[in-house]
Amino acid sequence: MTVMVLGISGSPHRHGNTETLLDSFLEGAGAAGADVEKVVLKDLNYQSCRGCNLCHRTGECVVQDDAIALFDKILAADCVAIASPIYTMGITAEVKALIDRGQYLWARKFVLRTLYFSDEHIRRHKGIFISTAGQNWDHVFDGAFPMMTAIFNGTGFEYYDNIIANNMDEYKGIRNHPDAMKKAGVKGKEVVRVIAQLKEEAQAPEKK
């Protein structure tokens, strides 16, 4: 049972702490048999939401750029891992702009009523938030969680788990963290196995 895992790196800094943690998660997912793809937002060409609300009438975004193609990939995936470091107590501008561009999907769900995700669909699709922060405060990630809830809800994913590691300033990088990289790989394997099992159960004939 093929499981499609999409990793989205939202850091403007390539191969930094957060992208490295995402890579570890994707390696674990691949080792569990998933088809894995990584998209780096800084390499894409997309604009911020214009707030024109035309999608409330048409269900389509008037700005046809790389954000739309990426949302197509998201909707086709079984698992989406969105990775963003914490910048000023929140997600990066790259990730926030992407989330805002999903307004046309919100319009389809809540205005036009043309998009619907069943409970079973949501249960079989898992969203993961991956993040690192320099500060050692326990609440440093709190501002990011509502944004992840928004994008996962809007695209039909269950918000499955967080893979987060703070105190990077003291550790001098994610590779010096005692267990974050290992945990990310384990989580990648776990979520693929969970999704594969759910997909198998969904395709099995009903017991009489």
QUIQUIHU-V572012 format. One record per pair of residues at least 24 apart in sequence whose C-alpha atoms are under 8 Angstrom apart, sorted by the first residue. I is the first residue (numbers start at 1). GAP is how many residues later the second one is. D is the distance in Angstrom with one decimal. If there is no record, write none. Layout:
# QUIQUIHU-V572012
i=I gap=GAP d=D
i=I gap=GAP d=D
This chain:
# QUIQUIHU-V572012
i=1 gap=195 d=5.9
i=1 gap=198 d=7.3
i=1 gap=199 d=7.0
i=2 gap=31 d=7.4
i=2 gap=32 d=6.2
i=2 gap=33 d=7.0
i=2 gap=194 d=7.2
i=3 gap=30 d=7.5
i=3 gap=31 d=4.9
i=3 gap=32 d=6.1
i=3 gap=74 d=7.9
i=3 gap=75 d=6.0
i=3 gap=76 d=7.8
i=3 gap=189 d=6.5
i=3 gap=192 d=7.1
i=3 gap=193 d=6.4
i=4 gap=30 d=5.8
i=4 gap=31 d=5.0
i=4 gap=32 d=6.2
i=4 gap=72 d=7.9
i=4 gap=73 d=5.1
i=4 gap=74 d=5.1
i=4 gap=75 d=6.4
i=5 gap=24 d=7.4
i=5 gap=29 d=6.5
i=5 gap=30 d=6.1
i=5 gap=31 d=4.9
i=5 gap=32 d=6.4
i=5 gap=72 d=5.9
i=5 gap=73 d=6.0
i=5 gap=74 d=4.7
i=5 gap=75 d=5.9
i=5 gap=76 d=7.6
i=6 gap=30 d=6.0
i=6 gap=31 d=5.0
i=6 gap=32 d=5.9
i=6 gap=33 d=7.6
i=6 gap=67 d=7.7
i=6 gap=68 d=7.1
i=6 gap=71 d=6.3
i=6 gap=72 d=8.0
i=6 gap=73 d=6.2
i=6 gap=74 d=4.8
i=6 gap=75 d=6.2
i=7 gap=29 d=7.6
i=7 gap=30 d=6.1
i=7 gap=31 d=4.5
i=7 gap=32 d=6.2
i=7 gap=73 d=5.9
i=7 gap=74 d=4.7
i=7 gap=75 d=6.1
i=7 gap=76 d=7.5
i=8 gap=30 d=5.8
i=8 gap=31 d=4.9
i=8 gap=32 d=6.0
i=8 gap=33 d=7.0
i=8 gap=72 d=7.5
i=8 gap=73 d=6.1
i=8 gap=74 d=4.9
i=8 gap=75 d=5.9
i=9 gap=29 d=7.3
i=9 gap=30 d=6.2
i=9 gap=31 d=4.8
i=9 gap=32 d=6.1
i=9 gap=73 d=6.4
i=9 gap=74 d=5.0
i=9 gap=75 d=6.6
i=10 gap=30 d=6.5
i=10 gap=31 d=5.4
i=10 gap=32 d=7.1
i=10 gap=72 d=7.2
i=10 gap=73 d=5.6
i=10 gap=74 d=4.9
i=10 gap=75 d=7.7
i=10 gap=82 d=6.7
i=10 gap=84 d=5.8
i=10 gap=85 d=5.4
i=11 gap=29 d=7.9
i=11 gap=30 d=7.5
i=11 gap=31 d=7.3
i=11 gap=72 d=7.5
i=11 gap=73 d=5.6
i=11 gap=74 d=6.3
i=11 gap=81 d=6.6
i=11 gap=83 d=7.3
i=12 gap=29 d=7.8
i=12 gap=30 d=5.7
i=12 gap=82 d=7.5
i=17 gap=68 d=7.9
i=17 gap=115 d=6.6
i=17 gap=156 d=6.1
i=17 gap=157 d=5.2
i=17 gap=158 d=7.9
i=18 gap=65 d=6.3
i=18 gap=66 d=6.4
i=18 gap=67 d=5.7
i=18 gap=112 d=7.0
i=18 gap=113 d=5.6
i=18 gap=114 d=5.5
i=18 gap=156 d=7.8
i=19 gap=64 d=6.8
i=19 gap=65 d=8.0
i=20 gap=154 d=7.6
i=21 gap=109 d=7.3
i=21 gap=110 d=7.9
i=21 gap=153 d=7.3
i=21 gap=159 d=7.5
i=21 gap=160 d=5.9
i=21 gap=163 d=6.6
i=22 gap=59 d=7.6
i=22 gap=61 d=6.4
i=22 gap=108 d=6.5
i=22 gap=162 d=7.5
i=24 gap=157 d=6.0
i=24 gap=158 d=7.5
i=24 gap=160 d=5.8
i=24 gap=161 d=5.1
i=24 gap=164 d=8.0
i=25 gap=156 d=7.9
i=25 gap=159 d=4.6
i=25 gap=160 d=4.4
i=25 gap=161 d=7.4
i=25 gap=162 d=6.6
i=25 gap=163 d=4.7
i=25 gap=164 d=7.9
i=26 gap=159 d=7.1
i=26 gap=162 d=6.1
i=27 gap=158 d=6.4
i=27 gap=161 d=7.3
i=28 gap=156 d=7.5
i=28 gap=157 d=4.2
i=28 gap=158 d=6.1
i=28 gap=159 d=7.2
i=28 gap=160 d=4.6
i=28 gap=161 d=4.9
i=29 gap=156 d=7.2
i=29 gap=158 d=7.9
i=29 gap=159 d=4.2
i=29 gap=160 d=4.7
i=29 gap=161 d=7.8
i=29 gap=162 d=7.6
i=29 gap=163 d=6.0
i=30 gap=158 d=7.9
i=30 gap=159 d=7.6
i=31 gap=158 d=6.9
i=32 gap=156 d=7.8
i=32 gap=157 d=5.1
i=32 gap=160 d=6.5
i=32 gap=161 d=7.0
i=33 gap=159 d=7.7
i=34 gap=158 d=6.6
i=41 gap=53 d=6.5
i=41 gap=54 d=7.6
i=42 gap=52 d=7.1
i=47 gap=50 d=7.4
i=48 gap=49 d=5.1
i=48 gap=50 d=7.3
i=48 gap=52 d=7.1
i=48 gap=53 d=6.5
i=49 gap=48 d=6.9
i=49 gap=51 d=5.8
i=49 gap=52 d=5.1
i=49 gap=54 d=7.9
i=55 gap=48 d=7.5
i=55 gap=49 d=5.1
i=55 gap=52 d=6.3
i=56 gap=48 d=7.0
i=56 gap=51 d=5.0
i=56 gap=52 d=7.4
i=56 gap=55 d=6.3
i=56 gap=56 d=7.0
i=57 gap=55 d=7.4
i=59 gap=45 d=5.5
i=59 gap=46 d=7.0
i=59 gap=48 d=6.0
i=59 gap=49 d=5.3
i=59 gap=53 d=7.1
i=60 gap=44 d=5.6
i=61 gap=43 d=5.7
i=67 gap=31 d=6.6
i=67 gap=34 d=7.1
i=71 gap=31 d=7.6
i=74 gap=81 d=7.4
i=75 gap=80 d=6.3
i=75 gap=81 d=7.7
i=77 gap=48 d=7.8
i=78 gap=46 d=7.1
i=78 gap=47 d=4.9
i=78 gap=48 d=6.6
i=78 gap=117 d=7.4
i=79 gap=46 d=5.7
i=79 gap=47 d=4.8
i=79 gap=48 d=5.7
i=79 gap=49 d=7.6
i=79 gap=78 d=7.8
i=79 gap=112 d=8.0
i=79 gap=113 d=7.9
i=80 gap=46 d=6.6
i=80 gap=47 d=5.0
i=80 gap=48 d=6.2
i=81 gap=46 d=5.9
i=81 gap=47 d=4.5
i=81 gap=48 d=5.8
i=81 gap=49 d=6.8
i=82 gap=45 d=7.7
i=82 gap=46 d=6.3
i=82 gap=47 d=5.1
i=82 gap=48 d=6.0
i=83 gap=46 d=6.0
i=83 gap=47 d=4.4
i=83 gap=48 d=5.6
i=84 gap=45 d=7.9
i=84 gap=46 d=6.4
i=84 gap=47 d=5.2
i=84 gap=48 d=7.4
i=85 gap=46 d=5.0
i=85 gap=47 d=5.0
i=85 gap=48 d=6.0
i=86 gap=45 d=6.9
i=86 gap=46 d=6.4
i=86 gap=47 d=5.2
i=86 gap=48 d=7.9
i=86 gap=54 d=7.6
i=86 gap=55 d=7.0
i=86 gap=58 d=7.8
i=87 gap=46 d=7.9
i=89 gap=51 d=5.9
i=89 gap=52 d=6.8
i=89 gap=53 d=7.8
i=89 gap=54 d=6.1
i=89 gap=55 d=7.6
i=90 gap=51 d=7.0
i=90 gap=52 d=7.9
i=90 gap=53 d=5.2
i=90 gap=54 d=5.1
i=91 gap=52 d=7.8
i=91 gap=53 d=5.6
i=96 gap=51 d=7.7
i=99 gap=48 d=7.6
i=99 gap=51 d=7.8
i=99 gap=52 d=5.9
i=102 gap=49 d=7.5
i=102 gap=52 d=7.5
i=105 gap=49 d=6.6
i=105 gap=50 d=7.4
i=106 gap=48 d=6.1
i=109 gap=45 d=7.9
i=117 gap=39 d=5.7
i=121 gap=35 d=7.2
i=121 gap=36 d=7.9
i=122 gap=34 d=5.3
i=122 gap=35 d=5.0
i=122 gap=36 d=5.4
i=123 gap=34 d=7.3
i=123 gap=35 d=6.0
i=124 gap=33 d=7.9
i=124 gap=34 d=7.8
i=124 gap=71 d=5.8
i=124 gap=74 d=6.0
i=124 gap=75 d=6.8
i=125 gap=31 d=7.1
i=125 gap=32 d=4.9
i=125 gap=33 d=6.0
i=125 gap=70 d=7.1
i=126 gap=31 d=5.2
i=126 gap=32 d=4.9
i=126 gap=33 d=6.1
i=126 gap=34 d=5.4
i=126 gap=65 d=7.6
i=126 gap=69 d=7.7
i=127 gap=25 d=6.2
i=127 gap=30 d=5.6
i=127 gap=31 d=5.7
i=127 gap=32 d=4.8
i=127 gap=33 d=5.3
i=127 gap=34 d=7.1
i=128 gap=31 d=6.4
i=128 gap=32 d=5.8
i=128 gap=33 d=5.2
i=128 gap=34 d=5.7
i=128 gap=35 d=7.3
i=129 gap=32 d=6.6
i=129 gap=33 d=4.7
i=129 gap=34 d=6.1
i=129 gap=35 d=7.7
i=130 gap=32 d=5.9
i=130 gap=33 d=4.7
i=130 gap=34 d=5.6
i=131 gap=31 d=7.9
i=131 gap=32 d=6.4
i=131 gap=33 d=4.8
i=131 gap=34 d=6.5
i=132 gap=32 d=5.6
i=132 gap=33 d=4.8
i=132 gap=34 d=5.4
i=132 gap=36 d=7.1
i=133 gap=32 d=6.6
i=133 gap=33 d=4.5
i=133 gap=34 d=6.2
i=133 gap=35 d=6.0
i=134 gap=32 d=5.9
i=134 gap=33 d=4.9
i=134 gap=34 d=4.4
i=134 gap=35 d=4.7
i=134 gap=36 d=7.7
i=135 gap=31 d=6.0
i=135 gap=32 d=4.8
i=135 gap=33 d=6.8
i=135 gap=34 d=6.6
i=136 gap=30 d=5.3
i=136 gap=31 d=4.1
i=136 gap=32 d=7.7
i=137 gap=29 d=7.5
i=137 gap=30 d=7.7
i=138 gap=28 d=8.0
i=140 gap=26 d=7.8
